[in-house]
Amino acid sequence: MPQLDTSTWFTTILSSTITLFILMQLKISTQNFPLAPSIKPTLLTNTNMPWDSKWTKIYSPLLLPLQ
Protein backbone atom coordinates (compact mmCIF):
# COMPACT_ATOMS: atom_id res chain seq x y z
CA MET A 1 0.00 0.00 0.00
CA PRO A 2 1.64 3.28 -1.06
CA GLN A 3 2.16 6.06 1.43
CA LEU A 4 0.37 9.38 1.16
CA ASP A 5 2.63 12.03 -0.30
CA THR A 6 2.36 15.08 1.99
CA SER A 7 5.25 17.07 0.58
CA THR A 8 2.97 19.51 -1.27
CA TRP A 9 0.53 20.07 1.60
CA PHE A 10 2.41 23.03 3.04
CA THR A 11 2.47 24.82 -0.30
CA THR A 12 -1.21 24.08 -0.94
CA ILE A 13 -2.36 25.25 2.50
CA LEU A 14 -0.16 28.35 2.43
CA SER A 15 -1.25 29.41 -1.04
CA SER A 16 -4.96 28.88 -0.28
CA THR A 17 -4.63 30.85 2.97
CA ILE A 18 -2.95 33.75 1.17
CA THR A 19 -5.57 33.63 -1.59
CA LEU A 20 -8.43 33.70 0.91
CA PHE A 21 -6.80 36.60 2.74
CA ILE A 22 -6.44 38.61 -0.46
CA LEU A 23 -10.02 37.85 -1.53
CA MET A 24 -11.39 38.92 1.85
CA GLN A 25 -9.34 42.13 1.74
CA LEU A 26 -10.69 42.94 -1.71
CA LYS A 27 -14.24 42.17 -0.60
CA ILE A 28 -13.96 44.35 2.50
CA SER A 29 -12.29 47.21 0.61
CA THR A 30 -15.27 47.52 -1.74
CA GLN A 31 -17.73 47.98 1.13
CA ASN A 32 -18.99 51.47 1.92
CA PHE A 33 -18.96 51.92 5.66
CA PRO A 34 -20.86 54.81 7.26
CA LEU A 35 -18.94 57.67 8.80
CA ALA A 36 -18.63 58.06 12.53
CA PRO A 37 -22.04 58.65 14.09
CA SER A 38 -22.80 62.22 15.01
CA ILE A 39 -24.99 63.39 17.86
CA LYS A 40 -28.30 64.75 16.69
CA PRO A 41 -29.75 67.59 18.76
CA THR A 42 -33.00 66.56 20.36
CA LEU A 43 -35.65 68.87 21.71
CA LEU A 44 -36.83 68.00 25.16
CA THR A 45 -40.52 68.59 25.61
CA ASN A 46 -42.06 68.86 29.03
CA THR A 47 -45.41 67.22 29.20
CA ASN A 48 -47.60 67.84 32.19
CA MET A 49 -48.90 64.59 33.58
CA PRO A 50 -51.86 64.62 35.97
CA TRP A 51 -49.80 63.13 38.78
CA ASP A 52 -47.06 65.76 38.47
CA SER A 53 -49.20 68.47 40.02
CA LYS A 54 -50.06 66.40 43.11
CA TRP A 55 -47.73 66.05 46.07
CA THR A 56 -47.10 62.43 46.85
CA LYS A 57 -44.59 60.71 49.04
CA ILE A 58 -43.80 57.02 49.04
CA TYR A 59 -42.96 55.55 52.40
CA SER A 60 -40.73 52.53 52.65
CA PRO A 61 -42.12 50.01 55.18
CA LEU A 62 -38.68 49.73 56.77
CA LEU A 63 -38.54 53.48 57.47
CA LEU A 64 -41.90 53.66 59.26
CA PRO A 65 -41.80 53.88 63.06
CA LEU A 66 -42.45 50.70 64.96
CA GLN A 67 -45.97 50.37 66.32
Backbone bond lengths (Angstrom), bond angles and torsions (degrees), N, CA, C in turn:
res aa  C-N    CA-C-N  psi(-1)  N-CA   C-N-CA  omega(-1)  CA-C   N-CA-C  phi
1 M - - - 1.455 - - 1.530 107.94 -
2 P 1.326 118.03 123.72 1.473 119.68 -176.08 1.536 110.93 -73.51
3 Q 1.300 114.50 151.90 1.457 119.89 178.72 1.522 110.01 -82.96
4 L 1.349 113.87 154.27 1.458 119.64 -179.88 1.531 108.69 -77.34
5 D 1.299 115.35 128.37 1.465 120.24 -179.33 1.528 108.62 -83.29
6 T 1.328 117.06 111.61 1.466 121.40 -177.62 1.519 111.77 -107.85
7 S 1.288 118.17 15.73 1.466 120.39 -175.90 1.526 111.89 -70.71
8 T 1.326 118.77 -25.26 1.464 120.35 -178.20 1.530 112.55 -96.67
9 W 1.326 117.27 -0.72 1.466 119.64 -176.86 1.522 112.17 -62.69
10 F 1.316 116.94 -42.66 1.458 119.75 -178.13 1.527 110.70 -60.87
11 T 1.297 116.86 -44.54 1.469 121.01 179.85 1.520 110.75 -64.80
12 T 1.327 116.85 -41.07 1.465 120.68 -179.26 1.520 110.94 -65.85
13 I 1.322 117.05 -46.66 1.469 121.03 -178.54 1.521 110.17 -66.47
14 L 1.319 117.85 -42.85 1.455 121.13 -179.17 1.533 111.12 -65.37
15 S 1.294 117.53 -43.56 1.466 119.30 -178.74 1.524 111.23 -68.93
16 S 1.339 118.32 -37.31 1.472 118.77 178.26 1.526 111.07 -70.66
17 T 1.329 117.92 -33.29 1.467 120.17 176.99 1.529 110.45 -66.24
18 I 1.314 116.62 -44.51 1.466 120.34 179.09 1.524 110.49 -64.05
19 T 1.333 116.55 -41.10 1.468 120.26 179.03 1.515 111.36 -62.99
20 L 1.329 117.02 -44.65 1.470 120.21 178.29 1.522 111.22 -62.93
21 F 1.331 116.78 -39.37 1.455 120.19 178.73 1.525 110.72 -62.29
22 I 1.319 116.36 -45.80 1.470 120.26 -179.73 1.521 110.71 -64.39
23 L 1.333 117.52 -42.66 1.463 120.22 179.06 1.524 111.70 -62.85
24 M 1.316 117.21 -40.87 1.466 119.93 179.19 1.525 110.83 -67.22
25 Q 1.331 117.00 -38.10 1.464 120.09 177.78 1.525 110.71 -64.20
26 L 1.323 117.10 -41.04 1.458 119.87 178.23 1.524 111.39 -67.07
27 K 1.323 116.12 -38.07 1.469 119.66 179.55 1.526 110.67 -66.89
28 I 1.323 116.84 -42.23 1.468 120.30 -178.78 1.529 110.50 -70.42
29 S 1.335 117.31 -34.92 1.468 119.54 -176.87 1.528 112.43 -69.93
30 T 1.325 117.84 -19.37 1.464 119.75 179.25 1.531 111.89 -88.07
31 Q 1.320 117.72 -7.24 1.456 120.52 -179.87 1.520 110.07 -76.61
32 N 1.324 115.90 145.57 1.462 121.31 175.78 1.527 108.19 -103.43
33 F 1.306 115.58 106.73 1.452 120.29 -179.50 1.521 109.48 -91.63
34 P 1.330 117.96 144.03 1.468 119.65 179.17 1.532 110.84 -68.47
35 L 1.309 114.96 156.56 1.455 120.09 177.49 1.522 109.62 -70.58
36 A 1.294 116.10 174.99 1.460 120.68 179.46 1.530 109.18 -60.80
37 P 1.314 117.23 137.81 1.465 118.89 -178.20 1.525 111.27 -65.70
38 S 1.309 115.10 141.02 1.456 119.64 178.22 1.525 108.87 -110.61
39 I 1.304 115.08 153.34 1.461 120.79 -178.15 1.521 108.98 -80.81
40 K 1.308 115.79 125.40 1.455 119.88 178.16 1.527 108.90 -91.42
41 P 1.316 117.88 134.01 1.470 118.55 177.84 1.530 109.93 -69.73
42 T 1.302 114.58 132.74 1.461 119.38 179.45 1.525 108.58 -115.88
43 L 1.285 115.49 143.56 1.457 120.80 177.71 1.518 109.13 -94.46
44 L 1.310 114.93 123.69 1.455 119.60 178.61 1.526 108.76 -87.59
45 T 1.297 115.16 124.74 1.461 119.23 178.80 1.521 108.87 -109.42
46 N 1.306 115.18 132.94 1.456 119.86 177.64 1.519 108.66 -93.41
47 T 1.297 114.32 119.10 1.460 118.65 177.22 1.517 108.15 -107.17
48 N 1.287 115.83 134.63 1.460 120.42 -179.94 1.523 109.22 -87.24
49 M 1.306 114.80 114.33 1.461 120.55 176.84 1.526 108.28 -92.49
50 P 1.317 117.87 152.38 1.470 119.66 -178.46 1.527 113.05 -59.85
51 W 1.329 116.69 -32.73 1.461 117.82 -177.18 1.527 112.31 -82.88
52 D 1.315 118.95 -7.49 1.459 120.50 177.95 1.528 112.30 -71.45
53 S 1.308 117.42 -31.06 1.453 119.98 -176.67 1.532 112.49 -81.49
54 K 1.309 118.30 -13.12 1.465 121.18 -179.03 1.520 109.61 -96.36
55 W 1.347 114.73 143.90 1.452 119.63 177.81 1.510 108.03 -88.01
56 T 1.304 115.88 121.02 1.465 119.94 177.40 1.512 108.36 -132.56
57 K 1.293 115.41 151.04 1.445 121.24 177.36 1.515 107.69 -137.82
58 I 1.316 115.88 132.48 1.459 120.23 -179.75 1.521 107.57 -100.93
59 Y 1.316 115.40 126.11 1.446 120.83 179.92 1.517 109.51 -99.72
60 S 1.303 115.58 131.72 1.452 120.43 174.46 1.529 107.41 -80.89
61 P 1.323 118.61 135.61 1.472 120.32 -179.67 1.524 112.62 -59.74
62 L 1.319 117.59 -27.51 1.465 119.33 -179.17 1.524 112.03 -76.50
63 L 1.349 117.82 -19.33 1.456 120.39 -178.60 1.549 112.37 -92.71
64 L 1.310 117.18 -8.42 1.457 119.55 179.82 1.520 110.21 -72.23
65 P 1.325 117.98 148.41 1.476 119.12 178.81 1.528 110.01 -67.89
66 L 1.306 113.96 151.18 1.465 119.39 179.51 1.531 109.11 -70.47
67 Q 1.313 116.09 143.16 1.462 119.95 -179.65 1.505 111.00 -115.09
